[in-house]
């Protein structure tokens, strides 16, 4: 009697069918937040591996931007005489290089992260969107050390950090969100077409010269300014430099709103696209 009763009770239970959510409903930011401990674990691993078996260790975080600052200051500041909006050119160029370096490195590492983590992806389930998120966060952690370098350079030139430096993290977060958005799109595409990683290096180089990192936006002819407004990285770069120095020209409201809207569209669209690709990503990579 017990077996029949159990069978009857099971037959009365409703059948539950689980299907993947489609379109915008596939975006589950709560799932990413619940995996924050795993994200932190991945970040610690990335930071440990990055500087493992190096002589200078964390010094490499500041050596590269410092070296670029010296080279750019000689060729663009001293020889080419590019204007720097009233601040010493080394301070000007380092203020833009800090955010650009974090953005370019975070985007590049996020773009190949899905294929790079194929071993763990094929073994266990966890929210896959955190895979391109981890390298973005870990690279922007370096911003703190590079910011100290910038403040030290400002003090060397007799400049004190302005109170607007409190806004610098907001512009850094906007650049990080953009890097994550692009990383979502490219990492999903890289799982299908390996050409993506090779095309990315060209895209990054082109984007660098199309962004006011080593030159101020004020020298761009008026008829081309709208192109820089459409560049979602213009507002973070100019805003970060202005926030730290307090002397350069801040981005206008239109440029900031344009950057925020473009980044938001890319981020939401990237999450949907990534979710669609990840259903068969194990078979593709």
ZAMARGU-4260 file (C-alpha; in steps of 0.2 Angstrom, whole numbers, plus 5000, padded with zeros to 4 digits):
<rodrens>
0) 5000/5000/5000 | 5014/5012/5004 | 5021/5010/4986 | 5005/5013/4978 | 5002/5028/4989
5) 5019/5035/4985 | 5016/5033/4966 | 4999/5041/4967 | 5006/5056/4977 | 5020/5058/4964
10) 5007/5057/4950 | 4998/5072/4957 | 5013/5083/4958 | 5013/5096/4944 | 5026/5094/4930
15) 5038/5108/4930 | 5048/5112/4914 | 5063/5124/4916 | 5067/5134/4900 | 5080/5147/4897
20) 5074/5165/4898 | 5074/5174/4881 | 5079/5192/4876 | 5080/5205/4890 | 5073/5193/4903
25) 5089/5184/4901 | 5098/5198/4911 | 5100/5193/4929 | 5111/5205/4938 | 5106/5197/4954
30) 5114/5181/4949 | 5130/5191/4946 | 5129/5199/4963 | 5126/5183/4972 | 5142/5176/4964
35) 5153/5191/4971 | 5163/5179/4982 | 5168/5169/4967 | 5172/5185/4958 | 5183/5191/4972
40) 5192/5174/4971 | 5195/5176/4952 | 5202/5193/4955 | 5214/5188/4968 | 5220/5174/4957
45) 5222/5186/4942 | 5232/5198/4953 | 5243/5184/4960 | 5247/5176/4943 | 5250/5193/4934
50) 5265/5198/4945 | 5271/5180/4950 | 5289/5177/4946 | 5293/5195/4942 | 5307/5205/4950
55) 5298/5222/4951 | 5281/5215/4955 | 5268/5228/4958 | 5281/5242/4952 | 5276/5237/4934
60) 5260/5245/4937 | 5268/5262/4938 | 5284/5259/4927 | 5274/5257/4911 | 5263/5273/4912
65) 5279/5282/4918 | 5289/5277/4904 | 5275/5282/4891 | 5274/5298/4900 | 5292/5302/4898
70) 5292/5297/4879 | 5276/5307/4875 | 5282/5322/4885 | 5298/5322/4874 | 5290/5320/4857
75) 5273/5328/4859 | 5275/5340/4873 | 5293/5347/4870 | 5295/5344/4851 | 5278/5345/4844
80) 5272/5357/4857 | 5255/5350/4859 | 5245/5361/4871 | 5240/5354/4888 | 5227/5366/4894
85) 5238/5376/4906 | 5245/5361/4916 | 5262/5353/4913 | 5261/5341/4898 | 5268/5326/4908
90) 5253/5328/4921 | 5241/5330/4906 | 5246/5315/4897 | 5248/5304/4912 | 5230/5309/4918
95) 5224/5302/4901 | 5235/5287/4900 | 5230/5280/4917 | 5212/5277/4912 | 5216/5272/4894
100) 5229/5259/4900 | 5216/5251/4912 | 5203/5252/4898 | 5213/5244/4884 | 5220/5231/4895
105) 5204/5226/4903 | 5195/5226/4886 | 5209/5215/4878 | 5209/5202/4892 | 5190/5202/4894
110) 5189/5198/4875 | 5198/5182/4876 | 5193/5177/4894 | 5179/5165/4889 | 5191/5154/4878
115) 5205/5156/4891 | 5193/5149/4905 | 5186/5135/4894 | 5193/5122/4906 | 5183/5128/4921
120) 5168/5133/4910 | 5166/5115/4903 | 5167/5107/4921 | 5155/5117/4932 | 5141/5129/4931
125) 5143/5147/4938 | 5136/5164/4931 | 5147/5165/4915 | 5145/5184/4913 | 5157/5185/4928
130) 5171/5178/4917 | 5174/5194/4906 | 5170/5205/4922 | 5184/5198/4932 | 5199/5204/4921
135) 5191/5221/4919 | 5190/5224/4938 | 5207/5217/4941 | 5215/5229/4928 | 5205/5244/4935
140) 5212/5240/4953 | 5229/5245/4946 | 5221/5263/4944 | 5224/5266/4962 | 5243/5264/4961
145) 5244/5274/4945 | 5233/5288/4953 | 5246/5289/4967 | 5259/5291/4953 | 5249/5305/4945
150) 5247/5314/4962 | 5266/5312/4965 | 5270/5320/4948 | 5258/5334/4952 | 5266/5338/4968
155) 5283/5338/4959 | 5276/5352/4948 | 5269/5361/4962 | 5251/5356/4959 | 5240/5350/4973
160) 5225/5338/4970 | 5209/5347/4968 | 5193/5343/4978 | 5185/5336/4962 | 5197/5321/4964
165) 5182/5313/4973 | 5173/5312/4956 | 5188/5302/4948 | 5181/5285/4953 | 5165/5289/4945
170) 5173/5292/4928 | 5184/5276/4931 | 5168/5266/4934 | 5161/5273/4918 | 5176/5267/4908
175) 5176/5250/4917 | 5158/5248/4912 | 5162/5252/4894 | 5176/5239/4895 | 5165/5226/4902
180) 5151/5229/4889 | 5164/5227/4875 | 5171/5212/4883 | 5154/5204/4884 | 5152/5206/4865
185) 5170/5201/4860 | 5172/5186/4872 | 5156/5179/4865 | 5161/5182/4847 | 5179/5175/4851
190) 5171/5159/4856 | 5165/5157/4838 | 5178/5166/4828 | 5196/5167/4833 | 5198/5182/4821
195) 5191/5193/4835 | 5207/5194/4845 | 5217/5199/4830 | 5205/5212/4825 | 5205/5219/4842
200) 5223/5225/4842 | 5219/5235/4827 | 5203/5242/4835 | 5212/5247/4851 | 5226/5256/4841
205) 5214/5266/4831 | 5203/5270/4846 | 5218/5276/4855 | 5221/5290/4843 | 5203/5294/4841
210) 5202/5298/4860 | 5209/5313/4868 | 5223/5305/4878 | 5239/5313/4872 | 5230/5329/4865
215) 5216/5340/4872 | 5199/5340/4863 | 5201/5359/4861 | 5213/5357/4846 | 5200/5346/4836
220) 5192/5356/4822 | 5174/5360/4826 | 5167/5350/4812 | 5174/5334/4819 | 5169/5337/4837
225) 5153/5327/4836 | 5163/5311/4832 | 5172/5313/4849 | 5155/5316/4857 | 5150/5299/4850
230) 5166/5291/4857 | 5160/5284/4873 | 5178/5285/4880 | 5180/5304/4878 | 5170/5308/4893
235) 5179/5296/4905 | 5196/5301/4899 | 5193/5320/4900 | 5183/5319/4916 | 5196/5308/4925
240) 5210/5320/4920 | 5199/5335/4925 | 5194/5328/4942 | 5212/5324/4947 | 5220/5340/4941
245) 5205/5352/4943 | 5213/5363/4930 | 5209/5355/4913 | 5193/5357/4903 | 5179/5345/4910
250) 5168/5336/4898 | 5151/5345/4894 | 5135/5337/4899 | 5131/5331/4881 | 5147/5321/4880
255) 5144/5313/4897 | 5126/5309/4894 | 5131/5302/4877 | 5144/5291/4884 | 5132/5285/4898
260) 5119/5280/4885 | 5130/5272/4873 | 5138/5262/4887 | 5122/5257/4894 | 5115/5251/4877
265) 5131/5241/4874 | 5131/5233/4891 | 5113/5228/4891 | 5114/5221/4873 | 5131/5213/4877
270) 5123/5203/4892 | 5108/5197/4881 | 5120/5192/4867 | 5132/5184/4879 | 5118/5174/4887
275) 5112/5168/4870 | 5130/5162/4865 | 5134/5154/4881 | 5120/5140/4879 | 5132/5132/4866
280) 5148/5139/4871 | 5155/5123/4878 | 5153/5115/4861 | 5161/5130/4852 | 5177/5132/4862
</rodrens>
